Amino acid sequence: MTAGHPIPAEPWAYTPRFVRAVSVALEMHAAQLRKGTTIPYASHLLGTCSIALDYGANEDQAIAAVLHDAIEDVHYAPGARETVAAFGSEVLRLVLACTDAHEESKPPWPPRKEAYIAHLAHADAAVLLVSASDKLHNARSIVADLRRHGPSMFGRFNPDSDPIW
């Protein structure tokens, strides 16, 4: 372990399982765009995974990073949960821990986000790695959009709706 980050002892290699997870994530989100943009949602999934890998993610954590929105943002959530579970119990645990809504009809945005933030206070390092990677990619995307479009870009976010960052 280096500076508190879970760095694998051996150089990390892409296994067929990881490649399959990336493929599945891209298929699950194929029709989605980033909210209010023409950017494919795949950008967020791959960006989140890239950040997690940059900070020492092992294979389960990298797979969870690329699948982190599968249960929350794919319209066939029961099937999505089964798909994530097929990658193993640790991947499912991480994705569930990074999911703020486990049902198709999501609770209102403010209490849902508050509950998610409160749960992070008790989360382990693996959950925090995947969650922080997601949030960092979202923040970078917002900054890029702000530079491109100015403050008007915030109009696409409505806490009363269900924002997809």
N, C-alpha and C positions, 0 to 999 in steps of 0.2 A: 504494500500500500504506500502510495506517494502522496504526501500533503493532504491526507484525508480522502483521497480518491481511490476507488477500487480498480487499480491497474492490474490486468492479468499478468501472471508470471511469464507466460509464453506469448509471442506475437499473436495477435488476433487474426483469425482467418475466416473468410466467408465460407460457410458450409451451405450445402443444398437447402437446409432448413431456413437459414437466413434469407437466401435468395427467394425461396418460396414465399416467405412472409412478406417480402417487399412486393412481389408479384400480386399476392392476395390483397394487400393494402391498396395497391394501385387499381386493381379491379373493383374493389368495394367502393372506392371513392371516385371512380372514373368520370361520372357525370357531374361532379361537384366543382365549383369554382370558389376561390376565397371570397368572402362576403364583400359585395360591392365592387368586385374587380373582374378582370378577364384572366386572372392567374389560376391555373389548375390547382386544385386542392392538394394534389400530389406534392407540390412545392413545400407545403407545410409539413407533410408527413416525412418527406426525405430530409428537410431541414432540421426537424426535431431529432430524427435519428442521427444525422450528422453531428449535431451538437452533443448528443449523448455519447457517441463514439469518441468525440474529441476529449470528453471528460472521463474516459475509461470504462464505458459501458461494456459488460460482457455480452455474450450472444443473447441471453434471455432479455436483458435490459434493452439491447438494440432492437430486438423484435418487438418488445412492448412499446418502444418509442415509435416505431413505424406503424403500429396498430393501435396507438393510444386513443384515437377517436373512433374506432370501429364500432364500439357498443353505443357510444353517445350520439354519433352523427350519421350513422347508416340507418336507412329507413326500415330495414328488416332486422331490428335489434335482436330478437331471439336467435335468428340464424347467425348473426354477427357474433354473439356470445359463444355459440358452438364453434364457429370458425376460429376465434381467438383461443378457445380451450384446446383445440387440436394442436396448438403449439406448446402445450404443457401447462402444468399447474402454476409454475412461477410466472410465466407470461400472463396467464389469466389473472393472477393475483395483482400483478403490477398494473395491468390495464384497468381492472376494476377499481384499484386504489387511485387511479388518475381520471376516473370517470365521475362527473358530478351529477349525472342523472342516469338511472338504470332502467327507466321506463320510457316508452315512446312519448307519452304526454308529460313533458318536463314540468317540474314545479317552477314557480316564478323565479326570475333571474336573481334578484338580490339575496333572498334567503338561501338559494341553491349555492351561490358563490361563497357566501359567508360560511356555510356548513363545510364546503370544500376546503376553504382556508383553515378553518378550525381543525379539521381532520389532519392537515399537514403537520400540525404541532406534534403529533404522535407517530408520524410516518417514519419508516426506516430509510436508510441512505439510498437504497435502490429506487424506492418510490420517489424520493426527493429528486434524484437524478433525472428520472423520466419527466416528472412534473416540471422541474426547473428548465429542462431542455425545451419543453413545449412552450412555457411562458416566455423564455428568452427568444425563441423564434417568433412568437407573436409580437413581442415588443420591437424586434428588429423590423418586422413587416410594417408595423404601425409607423415607425420612424421613417422608413423608406417612402410610404404612402404620404406622410405628412410633408416630406421634402418635395415629392412629386406634385401633390395636389393642394397643399396648404391645409389650413384648419377646416375647410369645408368637408374634408374626408371623414371627419368625426360624425357627420350626419348619417353615415351608413350604419352606425351602431345605435341600437335602441334597446336599452336594458329591459323594456317591457316585452320585446320580442325575444327570439332565441338567437343571439348573435353567434355566428360561426366565424371565429377569428382565423 
